[in-house]
Amino acid sequence: MDGEQRPERAAGVNSPGDGLPDLVCARCGALHPVAGPAWRCPCGGILDVAPFPVALDPGALTGRPATMWRYAEALPIRVDPRVSLGEGMSPLVESVLPGVRWKLDFLMPTLSFKDRGAVVLATLARRLGVRAALVDSSGNAGTAAAAYFARAGIPCRVLVPAATSPAKLAQMRAHRAAVTLVPGSRADTSAAAVAAADEPGVMYASHVFHPYFLHGVKTYGYEIWEQYGRTLPDTVVVPVGNGTLVLGCHLAFSELVAAGLAERMPVIVAVQASACSPLARAVEQGADAPVAADGGATIAEGIAIAAPPRGEQILRAVRATGGTIVAVTDEQVAAARTELAAEGLFVEPTSAVCWAAVRAARTGTTDADHPAWAAARTALGAAEVVVPLCGAGLKSPGDGGA
C-alpha cells in the first residue's frame, strides 16, 4: 500500500492528526482518523496505515544523523527530539559462520528492537496531545513503551504476564510506568488490555494493533539495505510471535523494491519456539491462518504467542518472499545462547532462536523430511544471511547464558 497517494481528510477539518496518514481497515477498507480512539475496526478487522507517499532519495542520506530517523521520507511522522533517544542504525557485524551477519538491535536505548516502534507511538501520542497510554507486553515492548512515554511526558500503564522476567519489570518501573501483573498466559494479558483499551482519554498504544509501530520497526530493514551497500541480502531471519519484526521487514523490503532501490526481496525465514508455534504449524499444514497452539511454556517468552492477531498477515508476508517458518526447541535455544555469549554477545533467549535455526540448518541437525525445514536449509545456507539479536541478556539473565 505504501507508495500510493494518501487519502485526503475532509476539507475544513483540522485536528492534531492533520498531515499524518490515517488508519485503514485491512478487511473492509474503512478509514479511521489517526487522532481518534480506534485501535481495531468495528468489523473486527486489523488496522494498517493508510497509503502515503514514500519518496526516499538515497543521495539525501549523506550527512544525516545515524539514527532510524534518517529515513524520514519513509516514516508516517517526523522526529521529535524531545522524544527520540537516538535509536536506530545498530551495528551489522560478521558472525562465526561464513556469509552470516548479526544485527545488534539489543544495543538500542532500552536494549531491544521494540524501541523502533515505541518511539514512533510515543511521538504520535505527544503530537496528538494524548494524556495517558495503555500497553500490554510480554516484556520488551513494555520496557520500550515505558521509557519513551516517560520521555514524552505521558503516563503509561503496562500490563504484563505475572511470570515476566523480574529484570524487565524493574526496567518498566524505573521509567515510572504503572505495571499490572496479570495471572495466566500472554493471551490472558492481551485479553485484559483489550478490556481496558476503550477507557476514555487513554491511547491503546499496542505494538500489535497500532500500525504506526510497524512503520518504526521497518527502519530495521532500511538499515540492512544501507549497511549492505544499498542492496539487500539473500535471506533475513527473524523471531516471530506477534510478528512485528516480520511485518516491519516485509514492509521495508517491499517499499525498497517498489521504489527501484533494490532489485528483489530477501527471503524471510521466521522462527518460533516449538512449545508455542501456531505459525510454524500453519506452514506445515498449508493453512492460511495460525493453527491453534496451547501456548506452552518456553524460555523464549517474548515469542510465546498462541494466537497472533496479525497471523494471517504474517503468513502472507513470509510466503510472498518465498520464505518459511520453522520452530526450534528450548534446548537448541539454550545452546545457541551459550554459543553467542562465548562470542561476546549476551542476549535473551528469544533473541537466540534465530541463531539456533541457522546453526541447525547449517549443521544438518533438522528433520530431513520436514518440508519447512527443507526450504529453510536452502535459505539459511545462502551466501548472505542476516540474523537479528534483538534483546539484551540482562533482561533475562538466567545463569549467564546456558
C-alpha positions as CSV (number, residue, x, y, z in Angstrom):
1,M,0.0,0.0,0.0
2,D,2.8,2.4,0.8
3,G,4.0,4.5,-2.1
4,E,0.5,5.3,-3.3
5,Q,-1.4,8.6,-2.8
6,R,-2.6,9.3,0.7
7,P,-6.4,9.7,1.2
8,E,-7.3,13.3,1.8
9,R,-9.1,14.4,5.0
10,A,-12.4,16.2,4.6
11,A,-12.0,19.9,3.7
12,G,-12.2,22.3,6.6
13,V,-11.4,19.8,9.3
14,N,-8.4,20.5,11.5
15,S,-7.0,18.3,14.2
16,P,-3.6,17.4,15.8
17,G,-3.6,14.5,13.3
18,D,-3.6,16.7,10.2
19,G,-0.7,15.9,7.9
20,L,-0.4,12.4,9.3
21,P,-1.7,9.3,7.5
22,D,-4.8,7.8,9.0
23,L,-5.6,4.2,9.6
24,V,-7.4,1.8,7.2
25,C,-9.1,-1.5,7.9
26,A,-7.3,-4.4,6.2
27,R,-10.7,-6.2,6.0
28,C,-13.3,-3.7,4.9
29,G,-11.3,-0.7,3.8
30,A,-12.9,1.7,6.2
31,L,-10.8,4.8,7.1
32,H,-10.3,5.8,10.8
33,P,-8.7,9.1,11.8
34,V,-5.3,8.7,13.4
35,A,-6.4,11.2,16.1
36,G,-9.3,9.1,17.0
37,P,-9.6,6.3,19.6
38,A,-9.9,3.4,17.1
39,W,-7.4,0.6,17.5
40,R,-9.5,-2.0,15.7
41,C,-12.2,-1.6,13.1
42,P,-15.8,-2.2,14.3
43,C,-15.9,-5.0,11.7
44,G,-13.2,-6.8,13.6
45,G,-10.5,-6.1,11.1
46,I,-6.9,-5.2,11.8
47,L,-5.8,-1.6,11.0
48,D,-3.0,-0.7,8.8
49,V,-1.5,2.8,7.9
50,A,-3.4,4.3,5.0
51,P,-1.2,4.8,1.9
52,F,1.1,7.8,2.0
53,P,3.9,8.8,-0.4
54,V,7.3,7.2,0.2
55,A,10.0,9.0,-1.8
56,L,13.4,8.3,-0.3
57,D,16.3,9.9,-2.1
58,P,19.4,7.8,-1.4
59,G,21.6,10.8,-2.1
60,A,19.9,12.8,0.7
61,L,21.1,10.2,3.3
62,T,24.7,11.6,3.2
63,G,25.4,13.6,6.3
64,R,22.2,12.7,8.1
65,P,22.4,11.5,11.8
66,A,23.0,7.8,12.2
67,T,19.5,7.1,13.6
68,M,16.4,5.5,12.3
69,W,15.0,9.0,11.6
70,R,17.4,9.3,8.6
71,Y,14.7,7.6,6.6
72,A,12.3,10.5,7.3
73,E,10.6,10.3,3.9
74,A,9.5,6.7,4.6
75,L,8.1,7.4,8.0
76,P,4.5,8.5,8.8
77,I,5.6,11.0,11.4
78,R,8.6,13.3,11.7
79,V,11.2,13.0,14.5
80,D,10.5,14.9,17.8
81,P,13.9,15.5,19.5
82,R,12.0,15.7,22.8
83,V,11.1,12.1,22.5
84,S,13.8,10.4,20.5
85,L,16.8,8.8,22.2
86,G,18.9,8.4,19.1
87,E,17.6,5.0,18.4
88,G,18.5,3.0,15.2
89,M,21.5,2.2,13.0
90,S,22.5,-0.7,15.1
91,P,25.8,-2.4,14.1
92,L,25.9,-5.2,11.5
93,V,28.8,-7.5,12.3
94,E,30.3,-10.7,10.9
95,S,29.4,-13.9,12.7
96,V,31.4,-17.1,13.1
97,L,29.7,-18.6,10.1
98,P,30.7,-17.6,6.5
99,G,28.3,-15.1,5.0
100,V,26.2,-14.7,8.1
101,R,26.0,-11.3,9.9
102,W,24.4,-10.4,13.2
103,K,22.5,-7.1,13.5
104,L,22.8,-6.0,17.1
105,D,19.5,-4.4,18.0
106,F,20.0,-5.3,21.6
107,L,22.1,-2.1,21.7
108,M,19.0,0.1,21.4
109,P,18.4,2.6,24.3
110,T,16.1,0.2,26.2
111,L,18.1,-2.9,24.9
112,S,15.6,-4.2,22.3
113,F,14.4,-3.6,18.8
114,K,11.0,-2.6,20.2
115,D,12.4,0.9,20.6
116,R,11.9,1.5,16.9
117,G,8.2,1.2,17.2
118,A,7.8,2.6,20.7
119,V,9.4,5.9,19.8
120,V,7.0,6.3,16.8
121,L,3.9,5.7,19.0
122,A,5.2,8.0,21.8
123,T,5.9,10.7,19.2
124,L,2.4,10.3,17.7
125,A,0.9,10.4,21.2
126,R,2.7,13.6,22.1
127,R,1.7,15.1,18.7
128,L,-2.0,14.2,19.4
129,G,-2.0,15.5,23.0
130,V,-2.6,12.1,24.5
131,R,-2.9,12.2,28.3
132,A,-2.4,8.5,29.2
133,A,-1.3,5.4,27.4
134,L,-2.0,1.7,27.9
135,V,0.3,-1.1,26.7
136,D,0.3,-4.9,27.0
137,S,3.5,-6.8,26.5
138,S,5.5,-9.9,27.3
139,G,8.3,-7.6,28.3
140,N,10.4,-5.8,25.8
141,A,7.5,-3.8,24.2
142,G,6.5,-2.7,27.7
143,T,10.0,-1.6,28.7
144,A,10.3,0.4,25.4
145,A,6.9,2.0,25.8
146,A,7.6,2.8,29.5
147,A,10.8,4.7,28.5
148,Y,9.5,6.6,25.5
149,F,6.2,7.6,27.0
150,A,8.1,8.8,30.1
151,R,10.3,10.9,27.9
152,A,7.2,12.2,26.1
153,G,5.7,13.2,29.5
154,I,2.7,10.8,29.1
155,P,1.7,8.5,32.0
156,C,1.9,4.8,30.9
157,R,0.3,1.7,32.3
158,V,1.8,-1.6,31.2
159,L,0.0,-5.0,31.6
160,V,2.3,-8.0,31.6
161,P,2.1,-11.7,32.5
162,A,2.8,-12.4,36.1
163,A,5.7,-14.6,35.1
164,T,7.5,-11.8,33.2
165,S,11.3,-11.5,33.9
166,P,12.0,-9.5,37.1
167,A,14.7,-7.6,35.2
168,K,12.1,-6.3,32.7
169,L,9.7,-5.4,35.4
170,A,12.4,-3.4,37.2
171,Q,13.1,-1.6,33.9
172,M,9.5,-0.6,33.4
173,R,9.1,0.6,37.0
174,A,12.3,2.6,36.8
175,H,10.7,4.5,34.0
176,R,7.7,5.1,36.3
177,A,5.3,3.0,34.4
178,A,2.3,1.7,36.3
179,V,2.9,-2.1,36.0
180,T,0.0,-4.5,36.3
181,L,0.8,-8.2,36.6
182,V,-1.9,-10.4,35.0
183,P,-2.2,-14.0,36.2
184,G,-2.0,-16.6,33.4
185,S,-0.7,-16.6,29.9
186,R,0.3,-13.9,27.4
187,A,-3.2,-14.3,25.9
188,D,-4.7,-13.5,29.3
189,T,-2.7,-10.3,29.4
190,S,-3.9,-9.4,25.9
191,A,-7.5,-10.0,26.9
192,A,-7.1,-7.8,30.0
193,A,-5.7,-5.0,27.9
194,V,-8.4,-5.2,25.3
195,A,-11.0,-5.0,28.1
196,A,-9.3,-1.8,29.2
197,A,-8.5,-0.4,25.8
198,D,-11.6,1.7,25.4
199,E,-11.3,3.7,28.6
200,P,-12.0,7.4,27.8
201,G,-8.9,9.5,27.3
202,V,-6.5,6.6,27.0
203,M,-4.5,5.7,24.0
204,Y,-4.1,1.9,23.5
205,A,-0.5,2.1,22.3
206,S,-0.4,-1.6,21.2
207,H,2.6,-2.8,19.4
208,V,0.4,-5.4,17.8
209,F,-2.7,-3.4,16.9
210,H,-1.4,0.1,16.2
211,P,0.2,0.1,12.8
212,Y,2.4,3.1,13.3
213,F,4.5,0.8,15.4
214,L,5.3,-1.4,12.3
215,H,6.5,1.7,10.4
216,G,9.0,2.3,13.1
217,V,10.2,-1.3,13.1
218,K,10.6,-1.2,9.3
219,T,13.6,1.0,9.7
220,Y,15.4,-2.2,10.7
221,G,15.0,-3.3,7.0
222,Y,16.1,0.1,5.6
223,E,19.2,-0.1,7.7
224,I,20.1,-3.6,6.4
225,W,19.7,-2.2,2.9
226,E,22.0,0.7,3.6
227,Q,24.6,-1.3,5.5
228,Y,24.8,-3.8,2.7
229,G,25.8,-1.1,0.3
230,R,22.2,-0.1,-0.8
231,T,21.3,-3.7,-1.7
232,L,19.6,-6.5,0.1
233,P,21.0,-9.8,1.4
234,D,19.7,-13.2,0.2
235,T,18.0,-14.1,3.5
236,V,16.8,-12.3,6.6
237,V,16.0,-14.5,9.7
238,V,13.5,-13.1,12.3
239,P,12.0,-14.4,15.5
240,V,8.2,-14.4,15.3
241,G,5.5,-14.2,18.0
242,N,3.2,-11.3,17.3
243,G,5.2,-10.7,14.1
244,T,6.1,-7.0,14.3
245,L,9.7,-7.6,13.1
246,V,8.5,-9.9,10.2
247,L,5.9,-7.4,9.1
248,G,8.3,-4.4,9.5
249,C,10.9,-6.1,7.4
250,H,8.4,-7.1,4.7
251,L,7.1,-3.5,4.6
252,A,10.6,-2.1,4.3
253,F,11.7,-4.5,1.6
254,S,8.5,-4.1,-0.4
255,E,8.9,-0.3,-0.3
256,L,12.6,-0.5,-1.4
257,V,11.8,-2.8,-4.3
258,A,8.8,-0.7,-5.4
259,A,10.9,2.4,-5.3
260,G,13.6,0.8,-7.5
261,L,16.1,1.0,-4.7
262,A,16.5,-2.8,-4.5
263,E,16.2,-5.5,-7.2
264,R,14.5,-8.2,-5.2
265,M,13.1,-9.1,-1.8
266,P,15.2,-11.2,0.5
267,V,13.8,-14.5,1.6
268,I,12.3,-14.2,5.1
269,V,12.7,-17.2,7.4
270,A,10.8,-16.8,10.6
271,V,11.5,-18.8,13.7
272,Q,9.2,-19.9,16.6
273,A,9.7,-21.8,19.8
274,S,8.4,-25.4,19.3
275,A,6.4,-25.2,22.6
276,C,4.3,-22.4,21.1
277,S,4.4,-22.4,17.3
278,P,1.0,-21.6,15.7
279,L,2.6,-20.1,12.7
280,A,5.1,-22.9,12.1
281,R,2.2,-25.3,12.4
282,A,0.2,-23.3,9.8
283,V,3.1,-23.6,7.3
284,E,3.5,-27.3,8.0
285,Q,-0.2,-27.9,7.3
286,G,-0.5,-25.4,4.4
287,A,-3.0,-23.3,6.4
288,D,-3.7,-19.6,5.7
289,A,-4.2,-18.8,9.4
290,P,-2.4,-19.7,12.6
291,V,-3.1,-23.3,13.8
292,A,-4.2,-23.4,17.4
293,A,-1.3,-23.8,19.9
294,D,-1.6,-24.4,23.6
295,G,0.8,-21.6,24.5
296,G,3.2,-23.9,26.2
297,A,6.0,-22.6,28.4
298,T,9.2,-21.7,26.7
299,I,12.4,-19.9,27.7
300,A,11.8,-17.7,24.6
301,E,9.0,-15.8,26.4
302,G,9.0,-12.9,24.0
303,I,7.5,-15.0,21.2
304,A,5.2,-17.3,23.2
305,I,2.1,-16.0,21.4
306,A,-0.6,-18.7,20.9
307,A,-2.9,-16.7,18.7
308,P,-1.2,-13.8,17.0
309,P,-3.8,-11.2,15.9
310,R,-1.9,-10.4,12.7
311,G,-1.2,-14.1,12.0
312,E,-2.7,-14.2,8.5
313,Q,-0.7,-11.1,7.5
314,I,2.5,-12.7,8.8
315,L,1.9,-15.9,6.8
316,R,1.2,-13.9,3.6
317,A,4.3,-11.8,4.1
318,V,6.6,-14.7,4.7
319,R,5.2,-16.7,1.7
320,A,5.4,-13.6,-0.6
321,T,9.2,-13.7,-0.2
322,G,9.5,-17.4,-0.9
323,G,10.2,-17.9,2.8
324,T,9.1,-20.3,5.5
325,I,8.5,-20.6,9.3
326,V,10.2,-23.2,11.4
327,A,10.4,-24.0,15.1
328,V,13.3,-24.8,17.4
329,T,13.4,-26.4,20.8
330,D,14.3,-24.8,24.1
331,E,17.4,-27.0,24.2
332,Q,18.5,-25.6,20.9
333,V,17.8,-22.1,22.0
334,A,19.8,-22.5,25.2
335,A,22.8,-23.9,23.3
336,A,22.6,-21.1,20.8
337,R,22.5,-18.5,23.6
338,T,25.6,-20.1,25.2
339,E,27.4,-20.0,21.9
340,L,26.6,-16.4,21.3
341,A,27.8,-15.5,24.8
342,A,31.1,-17.2,24.0
343,E,31.3,-14.8,21.0
344,G,30.8,-11.8,23.3
345,L,27.1,-11.4,22.6
346,F,24.9,-11.8,25.7
347,V,21.3,-11.9,24.5
348,E,18.0,-13.1,26.0
349,P,16.6,-16.5,24.9
350,T,14.1,-15.0,22.5
351,S,17.0,-13.4,20.6
352,A,18.8,-16.8,20.4
353,V,16.1,-18.6,18.4
354,C,17.3,-17.3,15.0
355,W,20.8,-18.4,15.7
356,A,19.5,-21.8,16.8
357,A,17.8,-22.1,13.5
358,V,20.8,-21.1,11.4
359,R,23.0,-23.5,13.3
360,A,20.6,-26.3,12.9
361,A,20.2,-25.7,9.2
362,R,23.9,-25.4,8.5
363,T,24.9,-28.5,10.6
364,G,22.2,-30.7,9.3
365,T,20.5,-31.3,12.7
366,T,17.0,-30.8,11.3
367,D,14.3,-33.2,10.2
368,A,15.4,-34.1,6.7
369,D,11.8,-34.9,5.6
370,H,10.2,-31.8,7.1
371,P,9.2,-29.5,4.1
372,A,9.5,-26.2,6.0
373,W,13.0,-27.2,7.2
374,A,13.9,-28.3,3.7
375,A,13.1,-24.7,2.5
376,A,14.8,-23.2,5.5
377,R,18.0,-25.1,4.9
378,T,18.3,-23.7,1.4
379,A,17.6,-20.1,2.6
380,L,19.7,-20.2,5.7
381,G,22.6,-21.7,3.7
382,A,22.7,-18.7,1.3
383,A,25.7,-16.6,0.7
384,E,24.3,-13.5,2.6
385,V,22.2,-14.1,5.7
386,V,21.2,-11.5,8.4
387,V,20.3,-12.6,11.9
388,P,18.9,-10.2,14.4
389,L,20.0,-10.2,18.0
390,C,17.2,-8.0,19.3
391,G,17.1,-8.3,23.1
392,A,19.9,-8.0,25.7
393,G,20.7,-10.8,28.0
394,L,20.4,-8.7,31.1
395,K,16.7,-8.7,30.5
396,S,16.6,-12.4,31.3
397,P,20.0,-13.1,32.9
398,G,19.3,-16.7,33.8
399,D,22.6,-18.5,34.7
400,G,24.8,-16.4,32.4
401,G,24.0,-17.8,29.1
402,A,23.1,-21.5,29.4
